[in-house]
Amino acid sequence: MQTWKTKRTSQNAQKVHKPWKAKVATVVFLIVTLVAGFYDFPHAWNVTAGFVKAKAHVSLPVLNEHAYRLGLDLQGGTHLVYSADMKEIPEKDRANALSGVRDVIERRVNAFGVSEPLVQTTSTGGVSRVIVELAGVLNVSDAIKQIGETPVLEFKEQGSKTDTKPTAADQTKLAELQKADRAAAQAVLLRAQKGEDFDKLVAEVSTEAAKADTKGIMPKITSDSAQYPEIAKALTQNKPKAGSVFWKTVESGGSIEIFKVLENTTANNMHLSHILICSKGKQGCSKDTSAIDANIQISNLKKEATPQNFADLAKKNSTDPSAATNGGDLGYATADKYVPAFGAAAETLPVGKISDIVETDFGYHLIYKQDQKVIPAFKIQRIAMKLSTMADVLPPASPWKNTQLSGKQLQSAVVEFDQKTGNPYVGITFDKDGGDLFGTLTAANVGKPIAIFLDGSPISTPVVQAAIYGGRAVITGNFTLDEAKILAQRLNAGALPVPVTLLSQQTVGPTLGSVSLQKSIMAALIGFLLVTIYMIGMYRLPGVIAIVALLLFSSLNMLAYRLFGVTITLAGIAGLVLSLGIAVDANVLIIERLKEEYASGRGLISSADEAERRAWAAIRDGHFTTLISSVVLYWFSSSFIRGFALTLGIGVVLSLFTAIYVARQYLHTVFGWKWTHKPILFGVKKNEDNKS
């Protein structure tokens, strides 16, 4: 009977269990573990890809090696706590006022260029506080000063742009900037003169937009080069040898040019005149002359033209607008200054001769070469570097001008809804003085915008539809509800000034943060290794399976941190480690029950199913109570405690998934291999009367 019962249990389990599903799930989970691991640590993938390319000549895609988002306790930075003075704010408006202040401080911190700032608010026991974390920022005296200022709300109307005249301080600042620019250029010049690869220097420091295509090369610079007359003059006067490197400041263009002479040659500087007859369709031609008629006309002029009458013929017949006054005279220039067909024809034309008909994009030409001189020409390669100008010192002129209306006259801003369409809009209410000012302002600006500025930045530029009196107005537009809420919040931040006072400031140095991070990583690795040794030594094969499931648990945790931008702090690492312990505990509950069931005579798959069923209640209760605690901590706390709660919550959710579902698929797959059906692999002594 005992043998029959055991076989029947196994048969029933086979009817319910579908081995192929477990195998497919196992393969998928192992692939996900590998992919997530490489995504978590892209450097490992890139090293692998490099190895494969070197050995098998197969190119694999390379991943961007983005660092994790670290909190200030690991990266270094400053932790600021401000107290918000709510004495002058009505009780019903305090929540909105505090949210508005948080929004303003967040935008101010972002304006400093601080990476990943964190701004939070808390209200406990009637005390309102704003917590600001600036990771990577150690010297924050200016930031503290600006954060502590009361938000400023201004209403501005359109005005004409006015150029600000530079002060003596502006001139001094410009001189300092230009001194730094010249020092930077001097350093690059010295590198070039020492023989450093000029192509690499161009690619590294040149500001030329087309440097990727031109590599900074200018094929021909002569004395008539209009683009860089100062450079052309310096070249033609000094006649530097090929390979020499020098620099020149171009004050008007706001640049410092470093040049390397590639070739020292000559060019023909030609004194040319021309007669142009354009035809319909040619560039810049306003005539309706057909191409045939233009050809006939230029052919007749060719027969008639001589060096003596060329200027008169040009004045009377040429369609070049300037010919009427200069007789078609183009002055001295080299061939490269003209379109290719024209320049090539002029280059081969003897002095004192008139060319055959030359067609270009502009029409049909006769060219007369009056004179020609041989002049020095240079092929050069340049590095263009910035030279600061006054535009880099003075702020851009503003198209807005101040009015007397400000946040002092604004009583409130609320989100309201259109009764017909249901669309949200922002309703604003002024006090009596503000209502009178707003009425005068809107009457003078019908059809024009009145911009609303907060801390010097525009937050809305609504257009006035009609004069608005009575102190009540609405701002409409294609707002979403969130956009309308944010606008109302920002308006209230200026309308309801909330002074903030710095209560505490803590600074963590980058060295301390780096040491903490290294120690945390080492502690996590050692802890995982010890857990691995314990699980395998204590539970053998099920322990190995649990560790494989924990690898997926760990990689999914790190993947979640990357995908959702979780800021990792020391407290957050503690949350991860605690969730890892919870995941291990869930596996231990299942494995212990599995050992008991297997020792009693059940089949492996049946034992696993029964173990998971019986352990589920304890695992569920433990995980859900921990998850509830995480939610409460996250909701009612801030800063480091919130980071701990977040990583703990993520870990608990993933622990449920890996312990209950992933480990189960691994177990069912492994139990399909007959060689695993040995009690010694489970650390149990099976009852001889209950063998399966």
FENZI-V437074 format. One record per pair of residues at least 12 apart in sequence whose C-alpha atoms are under 8 Angstrom apart, sorted by sequence separation. I is the first residue (numbers start at 1). GAP is how many residues later the second one is. D is the distance in Angstrom with one decimal. If there is no record, write none. Layout:
{{I	GAP	D} {I	GAP	D}}
This chain:
{{49	12	7.5} {106	12	7.7} {119	12	5.7} {120	12	6.6} {203	12	7.3} {223	12	8.0} {246	12	5.8} {247	12	5.8} {279	12	5.3} {301	12	7.7} {315	12	5.0} {335	12	6.3} {354	12	6.8} {355	12	5.2} {414	12	5.7} {415	12	6.2} {449	12	5.8} {450	12	6.0} {532	12	7.8} {535	12	7.6} {595	12	7.9} {633	12	5.8} {634	12	6.6} {49	13	7.2} {106	13	6.1} {118	13	7.9} {119	13	4.6} {188	13	7.7} {202	13	6.7} {222	13	7.9} {223	13	6.1} {245	13	7.2} {246	13	5.4} {314	13	5.2} {315	13	7.1} {345	13	7.4} {354	13	5.6} {355	13	6.5} {413	13	6.6} {414	13	5.4} {449	13	5.4} {450	13	6.3} {462	13	6.7} {594	13	5.5} {597	13	7.5} {84	14	7.6} {105	14	7.5} {118	14	5.7} {119	14	6.5} {202	14	6.6} {222	14	7.0} {245	14	5.6} {246	14	6.7} {313	14	7.8} {314	14	5.7} {354	14	4.4} {413	14	5.6} {414	14	6.6} {449	14	3.9} {450	14	6.9} {462	14	7.9} {594	14	5.5} {597	14	7.2} {631	14	7.0} {117	15	7.3} {118	15	5.0} {245	15	4.4} {279	15	5.9} {311	15	7.9} {312	15	6.4} {353	15	5.9} {354	15	6.7} {413	15	4.4} {448	15	5.3} {449	15	5.9} {532	15	6.3} {630	15	4.6} {631	15	8.0} {46	16	5.7} {117	16	5.9} {118	16	6.8} {199	16	6.7} {244	16	5.8} {245	16	6.5} {278	16	6.6} {311	16	4.4} {342	16	6.8} {352	16	6.9} {353	16	6.0} {412	16	5.8} {413	16	6.6} {447	16	6.1} {448	16	5.7} {594	16	7.5} {629	16	8.0} {630	16	6.9} {45	17	7.6} {46	17	6.6} {102	17	6.6} {117	17	5.1} {231	17	6.9} {243	17	6.2} {244	17	5.6} {277	17	6.1} {310	17	7.8} {311	17	6.4} {341	17	7.3} {342	17	7.8} {352	17	5.5} {353	17	7.7} {411	17	7.6} {412	17	5.5} {446	17	7.7} {447	17	5.4} {594	17	5.0} {45	18	7.4} {102	18	6.9} {116	18	7.5} {117	18	6.6} {242	18	8.0} {243	18	5.2} {311	18	7.8} {341	18	7.3} {342	18	6.9} {351	18	5.2} {352	18	5.3} {410	18	7.4} {411	18	5.5} {412	18	7.3} {446	18	5.1} {447	18	5.8} {590	18	7.8} {593	18	4.9} {630	18	6.6} {631	18	7.3} {102	19	6.9} {115	19	7.6} {116	19	7.0} {242	19	5.0} {243	19	5.8} {341	19	6.3} {350	19	7.0} {351	19	5.9} {352	19	7.1} {410	19	6.1} {411	19	5.2} {445	19	6.5} {446	19	5.8} {447	19	7.6} {593	19	8.0} {630	19	5.5} {43	20	7.8} {114	20	6.7} {115	20	6.8} {230	20	7.5} {241	20	7.0} {242	20	5.2} {243	20	7.8} {277	20	7.6} {349	20	7.0} {351	20	5.7} {410	20	4.4} {411	20	6.1} {446	20	5.5} {591	20	7.3} {42	21	5.8} {114	21	7.6} {115	21	7.3} {240	21	7.3} {242	21	5.2} {277	21	6.5} {339	21	7.5} {346	21	7.0} {351	21	6.7} {409	21	5.5} {410	21	6.4} {446	21	6.6} {590	21	5.4} {593	21	7.8} {627	21	7.8} {42	22	6.9} {43	22	6.3} {99	22	7.6} {114	22	7.8} {241	22	7.9} {242	22	5.7} {409	22	5.5} {442	22	6.3} {590	22	5.7} {593	22	7.3} {627	22	5.6} {42	23	5.6} {98	23	7.4} {114	23	7.3} {241	23	6.5} {346	23	7.1} {443	23	6.9} {444	23	7.9} {626	23	7.8} {39	24	7.9} {41	24	7.8} {240	24	7.7} {409	24	6.8} {410	24	6.8} {442	24	6.9} {443	24	4.3} {239	25	7.9} {409	25	4.7} {442	25	4.8} {443	25	7.2} {590	25	5.8} {627	25	6.5} {409	26	8.0} {442	26	6.1} {554	26	7.9} {589	26	6.1} {626	26	7.4} {627	26	7.8} {440	27	7.7} {460	27	7.9} {102	28	6.9} {439	28	6.1} {459	28	7.4} {405	29	6.5} {439	29	5.0} {623	29	6.2} {98	30	7.7} {438	30	7.1} {439	30	4.6} {550	30	7.9} {589	30	7.8} {623	30	7.9} {112	31	7.4} {438	31	7.1} {439	31	7.5} {459	31	8.0} {405	32	6.4} {439	32	7.5} {404	33	7.5} {405	33	7.0} {436	33	6.9} {438	33	7.1} {550	33	7.4} {586	33	5.8} {623	33	7.3} {109	34	7.2} {435	34	6.4} {436	34	7.3} {550	34	7.7} {435	35	5.7} {436	35	7.0} {435	36	3.6} {454	36	7.5} {620	36	7.9} {434	37	6.7} {435	37	7.2} {454	37	7.8} {108	38	7.6} {109	38	7.5} {273	38	7.9} {275	38	7.7} {276	38	7.8} {432	38	8.0} {546	38	7.7} {108	39	6.8} {275	39	5.1} {432	39	6.6} {274	40	7.2} {277	40	7.6} {431	40	6.5} {454	40	7.0} {276	41	8.0} {277	41	5.8} {278	41	6.4} {430	41	4.8} {546	41	6.3} {582	41	7.7} {86	42	7.7} {105	42	5.9} {275	42	7.5} {276	42	4.8} {277	42	5.5} {429	42	5.8} {430	42	6.5} {84	43	7.8} {85	43	7.5} {275	43	5.0} {276	43	5.5} {277	43	7.8} {429	43	4.8} {83	44	7.6} {84	44	5.4} {275	44	7.7} {276	44	5.9} {428	44	6.1} {429	44	6.6} {616	44	8.0} {83	45	6.1} {84	45	5.6} {222	45	7.6} {275	45	7.5} {307	45	7.0} {427	45	7.5} {428	45	5.5} {83	46	4.5} {84	46	7.0} {307	46	7.4} {427	46	6.0} {428	46	6.0} {69	47	8.0} {82	47	5.5} {83	47	6.4} {104	47	7.0} {307	47	7.4} {427	47	4.3} {428	47	7.8} {81	48	6.9} {82	48	5.0} {275	48	7.9} {306	48	7.5} {426	48	5.6} {427	48	6.4} {543	48	7.9} {612	48	7.2} {81	49	5.9} {82	49	6.3} {305	49	8.0} {425	49	6.9} {426	49	5.2} {542	49	6.5} {81	50	4.6} {101	50	7.5} {425	50	6.0} {426	50	6.7} {520	50	7.5} {80	51	5.8} {81	51	6.4} {193	51	7.9} {400	51	8.0} {425	51	5.0} {79	52	7.5} {80	52	5.0} {193	52	6.2} {424	52	7.8} {425	52	7.0} {539	52	7.5} {79	53	6.0} {80	53	6.3} {192	53	7.1} {275	53	6.1} {517	53	7.7} {520	53	7.5} {524	53	7.2} {79	54	4.7} {273	54	7.7} {274	54	5.1} {302	54	7.4} {425	54	6.8} {516	54	7.7} {78	55	5.9} {79	55	6.5} {273	55	5.0} {274	55	6.7} {302	55	7.6} {423	55	7.9} {424	55	6.3} {77	56	7.5} {78	56	5.2} {189	56	7.6} {273	56	4.2} {274	56	7.4} {423	56	7.5} {424	56	6.9} {608	56	7.5} {77	57	5.6} {78	57	6.4} {189	57	7.2} {272	57	6.3} {273	57	5.3} {423	57	7.9} {424	57	6.0} {77	58	4.4} {78	58	7.7} {189	58	7.4} {272	58	5.4} {273	58	7.4} {299	58	7.4} {310	58	7.8} {426	58	6.2} {76	59	6.0} {77	59	4.5} {78	59	6.2} {271	59	7.0} {272	59	6.0} {298	59	7.3} {425	59	6.1} {608	59	7.5} {75	60	6.4} {76	60	5.3} {77	60	4.6} {78	60	6.1} {271	60	5.1} {272	60	6.7} {424	60	6.6} {608	60	7.9} {72	61	7.1} {75	61	5.9} {76	61	7.2} {77	61	5.1} {270	61	7.8} {271	61	4.2} {307	61	7.3} {426	61	7.6} {72	62	6.8} {76	62	7.4} {78	62	7.7} {270	62	5.1} {271	62	6.7} {426	62	6.3} {605	62	7.9} {72	63	4.3} {269	63	5.9} {270	63	5.4} {605	63	6.2} {71	64	6.1} {72	64	6.6} {269	64	5.2} {270	64	6.0} {302	64	7.1} {70	65	7.7} {269	65	4.7} {270	65	7.7} {268	66	5.8} {269	66	7.8} {298	66	6.9} {605	66	6.6} {267	67	6.8} {268	67	7.5} {298	67	7.5} {604	67	6.5} {298	68	7.7} {572	68	7.4} {576	68	8.0} {189	69	6.7} {295	69	7.3} {415	69	6.3} {571	69	5.9} {575	69	4.9} {579	69	5.5} {583	69	7.5} {586	69	8.0} {294	70	7.4} {415	70	6.2} {571	70	6.8} {574	70	6.7} {575	70	6.7} {578	70	6.9} {579	70	7.9} {582	70	7.3} {185	71	7.1} {414	71	7.8} {569	71	7.0} {572	71	5.0} {573	71	7.3} {575	71	7.7} {576	71	5.6} {580	71	7.0} {571	72	6.4} {572	72	4.2} {575	72	5.2} {576	72	5.6} {579	72	4.9} {583	72	4.9} {587	72	5.8} {185	73	7.8} {415	73	6.5} {571	73	4.9} {572	73	7.5} {575	73	4.3} {579	73	5.6} {582	73	7.2} {583	73	7.4} {586	73	6.2} {604	73	7.4} {182	74	7.6} {272	74	7.9} {414	74	5.7} {569	74	6.8} {572	74	7.3} {573	74	7.4} {413	75	5.2} {568	75	7.2} {569	75	7.9} {572	75	5.5} {576	75	6.2} {580	75	7.6} {583	75	8.0} {413	76	7.6} {567	76	7.2} {572	76	7.5} {575	76	7.8} {579	76	7.2} {583	76	6.5} {285	77	7.3} {283	78	5.9} {284	78	6.8} {413	78	6.3} {268	79	7.6} {282	79	5.9} {283	79	4.9} {412	79	7.8} {413	79	6.0} {282	80	5.3} {283	80	7.7} {412	80	6.1} {599	80	8.0} {282	81	6.0} {412	83	6.5} {278	84	6.2} {279	84	6.1} {407	84	7.8} {411	84	6.2} {412	84	7.8} {278	85	4.1} {410	85	5.2} {411	85	7.6} {599	85	6.2} {601	85	6.9} {277	86	5.8} {278	86	6.1} {408	86	7.8} {409	86	7.4} {599	86	6.4} {600	86	6.8} {601	86	6.5} {276	87	6.5} {277	87	5.2} {407	87	5.2} {408	87	6.0} {595	87	6.7} {599	87	4.5} {600	87	6.4} {276	88	5.7} {277	88	6.6} {407	88	4.4} {595	88	7.8} {598	88	7.2} {599	88	6.2} {601	88	7.9} {602	88	7.6} {276	89	4.7} {407	89	7.7} {595	89	6.6} {601	89	4.3} {602	89	7.9} {603	89	5.7} {275	90	5.5} {276	90	6.8} {560	90	8.0} {600	90	6.7} {601	90	5.6} {602	90	6.6} {274	91	6.4} {275	91	5.2} {601	91	6.3} {274	92	5.4} {275	92	6.8} {274	93	4.5} {557	93	7.0} {273	94	5.9} {274	94	6.0} {557	94	6.5} {272	95	6.9} {273	95	5.1} {272	96	5.7} {273	96	6.6} {272	97	4.7} {273	97	7.4} {557	97	7.4} {271	98	6.0} {272	98	5.8} {553	98	7.9} {556	98	7.5} {270	99	7.0} {271	99	5.4} {272	99	7.3} {270	100	7.7} {271	100	4.9} {270	101	5.9} {271	101	6.0} {553	101	6.2} {270	102	4.3} {553	102	6.6} {269	103	5.5} {270	103	6.5} {268	104	6.4} {269	104	5.0} {268	105	5.7} {269	105	6.0} {553	105	6.2} {268	106	4.8} {269	106	6.4} {552	106	7.4} {267	107	5.7} {268	107	6.3} {224	108	7.9} {266	108	6.5} {267	108	5.4} {550	108	7.3} {224	109	6.4} {266	109	5.5} {267	109	6.2} {549	109	6.0} {224	110	7.7} {266	110	4.4} {267	110	5.6} {549	110	7.2} {265	111	6.0} {266	111	4.5} {264	112	7.4} {265	112	5.0} {266	112	7.5} {264	113	6.2} {265	113	5.9} {546	113	7.8} {549	113	6.4} {264	114	4.9} {265	114	7.9} {549	114	5.7} {263	115	5.6} {264	115	6.7} {262	116	7.4} {263	116	4.9} {261	117	6.8} {262	117	5.4} {263	117	6.9} {546	117	6.3} {549	117	8.0} {261	118	6.2} {262	118	5.1} {545	118	6.8} {261	119	4.5} {262	119	6.9} {260	120	5.6} {261	120	6.6} {259	121	6.4} {260	121	5.2} {545	121	6.6} {259	122	5.7} {260	122	6.3} {545	122	7.0} {259	123	4.4} {258	124	5.4} {259	124	6.5} {257	125	6.4} {258	125	5.0} {542	125	7.5} {257	126	5.7} {258	126	6.6} {257	127	4.8} {258	127	7.9} {256	128	6.0} {257	128	6.3} {255	129	6.5} {256	129	5.0} {255	130	5.6} {256	130	6.1} {255	131	4.7} {256	131	5.9} {254	132	6.5} {255	132	4.5} {254	133	4.8} {255	133	7.7} {254	134	6.3} {254	135	6.3} {251	136	7.7} {239	137	7.7} {236	140	6.2} {541	140	5.5} {542	140	6.8} {236	141	7.7} {540	141	5.8} {541	141	6.0} {540	142	5.7} {235	143	7.7} {539	143	6.0} {540	143	6.7} {539	144	6.3} {538	145	7.6} {223	152	7.6} {222	153	7.3} {223	153	7.6} {222	154	6.3} {223	154	7.8} {222	155	4.8} {221	156	5.6} {222	156	6.6} {220	157	6.1} {221	157	5.1} {220	158	5.4} {221	158	6.4} {219	159	7.4} {220	159	4.9} {221	159	7.6} {219	160	4.6} {220	160	7.4} {218	161	6.0} {219	161	6.5} {217	162	7.5} {218	162	5.4} {217	163	5.8} {218	163	6.0} {217	164	4.2} {218	164	7.6} {216	165	5.1} {217	165	6.4} {215	166	7.6} {216	166	5.0} {216	167	6.4} {208	175	7.7} {207	176	7.6} {208	176	6.0} {206	177	4.9} {207	177	5.4} {205	178	7.3} {206	178	4.8} {207	178	5.8} {205	179	7.9} {206	179	5.7} {207	179	7.2} {202	180	7.3} {205	180	7.1} {202	181	5.4} {201	182	7.5} {185	200	6.8} {181	204	8.0} {181	205	6.7} {182	205	7.5} {181	206	5.8} {181	207	7.2} {178	209	6.0} {178	210	5.6} {177	211	6.2} {178	211	7.9} {174	214	7.0} {174	215	6.8} {174	216	6.4} {174	218	7.9} {171	219	7.8} {174	219	6.4} {170	220	7.8} {173	220	7.1} {170	223	6.4} {166	224	7.8} {170	224	7.3} {166	228	7.2} {164	230	7.4} {164	233	7.0} {163	234	6.1} {162	235	6.0} {161	236	5.7} {162	236	7.6} {161	237	5.9} {161	238	5.1} {160	239	5.7} {161	239	7.9} {159	240	5.3} {160	240	7.4} {158	241	6.0} {159	241	5.0} {158	242	4.6} {159	242	5.4} {157	243	5.6} {158	243	6.1} {156	244	6.0} {157	244	5.6} {156	245	5.5} {157	245	6.7} {156	246	4.8} {157	246	7.0} {155	247	6.8} {156	247	5.5} {154	248	7.5} {155	248	6.2} {154	249	7.8} {155	249	7.9} {155	250	5.7} {154	251	6.7} {155	251	5.8} {154	252	4.5} {153	253	5.6} {154	253	6.2} {153	254	4.7} {152	255	6.9} {157	288	7.8} {158	290	7.8} {158	291	7.1} {157	292	6.8} {158	292	7.1} {157	293	4.9} {156	294	5.7} {157	294	6.3} {155	295	6.7} {156	295	5.1} {155	296	5.8} {156	296	6.4} {155	297	4.7} {156	297	7.4} {154	298	5.8} {155	298	6.3} {153	299	7.2} {154	299	5.0} {153	300	5.7} {154	300	6.4} {152	301	8.0} {153	301	4.6} {152	302	5.6} {153	302	6.6} {151	303	7.0} {152	303	5.2} {151	304	6.2} {152	304	7.8} {153	338	7.2} {153	340	8.0} {153	341	4.7} {151	342	6.3} {152	342	5.4} {153	342	6.9} {151	343	5.2} {150	344	8.0} {151	346	6.4} {150	347	6.1} {151	347	7.9} {150	348	6.4} {150	349	5.5} {149	350	7.3} {150	350	7.4} {148	351	7.5} {149	351	7.5} {148	352	5.7} {148	353	6.5} {148	354	7.3} {138	369	6.6} {138	370	7.7} {138	371	7.3} {136	374	7.5} {103	386	7.8} {104	386	7.1} {103	387	7.1} {100	389	4.9} {104	389	7.2} {99	390	6.9} {100	390	5.4} {100	391	7.9} {97	392	7.5} {100	392	6.3} {101	392	5.5} {96	393	6.5} {100	393	4.4} {99	394	7.9} {97	395	6.3} {98	395	7.9} {96	396	7.3} {97	396	5.8} {101	397	7.1} {97	399	6.3} {97	400	7.9} {98	400	7.7} {97	401	7.1} {89	407	7.2} {89	409	7.9} {86	412	6.5} {85	413	5.9} {84	414	6.3} {85	414	5.5} {84	415	6.0} {85	415	6.1} {84	416	4.5} {85	416	7.9} {83	417	5.4} {84	417	6.6} {82	418	5.9} {83	418	5.1} {82	419	5.2} {83	419	6.4} {82	420	4.4} {83	420	6.4} {81	421	6.0} {82	421	5.3} {80	422	7.2} {81	422	5.5} {82	422	7.3} {80	423	7.7} {81	423	5.3} {80	424	5.9} {81	424	6.6} {80	425	4.7} {79	426	5.7} {80	426	6.7} {78	427	6.9} {79	427	5.1} {78	428	5.6} {79	428	6.4} {78	429	4.4} {77	430	5.7} {78	430	6.3} {76	431	7.4} {77	431	5.3} {76	432	4.8} {77	432	6.6} {76	433	4.9} {77	433	7.3} {76	434	4.2} {73	435	6.2} {75	435	5.6} {76	435	7.5} {72	436	6.9} {74	436	7.4} {76	436	7.3} {76	437	5.2} {74	438	7.6} {75	438	5.2} {76	438	7.9} {74	439	3.8} {75	439	6.5} {73	440	5.4} {74	440	5.9} {72	441	7.4} {74	442	6.2} {73	443	7.9} {74	443	5.6} {68	493	7.8} {69	493	7.8} {68	494	6.6} {74	495	6.3} {69	496	6.7} {71	496	5.6} {73	496	6.3} {74	496	7.0} {69	497	6.7} {70	497	5.3} {71	497	5.5} {72	497	7.4} {73	497	6.8} {69	498	5.0} {70	498	4.8} {71	498	4.9} {68	499	7.8} {69	499	6.2} {70	499	6.3} {68	500	7.5} {131	508	7.6} {40	515	6.9} {122	515	7.7} {122	516	7.5} {121	517	7.8} {33	518	7.0} {37	518	5.4} {40	518	6.0} {120	518	6.8} {33	519	4.9} {36	519	5.7} {40	519	5.8} {120	519	7.6} {32	520	7.6} {36	520	6.6} {39	520	7.2} {30	522	7.8} {33	522	6.4} {40	522	7.5} {29	523	7.5} {33	523	7.7} {36	523	6.3} {13	592	6.9} {9	593	7.6} {10	593	6.0} {13	593	6.0} {9	594	7.4} {6	595	7.3} {10	595	7.9} {6	596	6.6} {10	596	7.0} {6	597	7.3} {9	597	7.3} {29	633	7.4} {26	636	7.7} {26	639	6.0} {25	640	6.5} {26	640	5.7} {23	642	7.4} {22	643	4.9} {23	643	7.9} {26	643	7.1} {22	644	7.1} {22	646	6.2} {23	646	5.4} {22	647	5.6} {19	649	7.0} {19	650	6.7} {19	653	7.2} {6	684	7.5} {6	685	7.8} {7	685	7.0} {6	686	5.9} {2	687	7.7} {3	687	7.2} {2	688	6.9} {3	688	7.7} {3	689	7.5}}
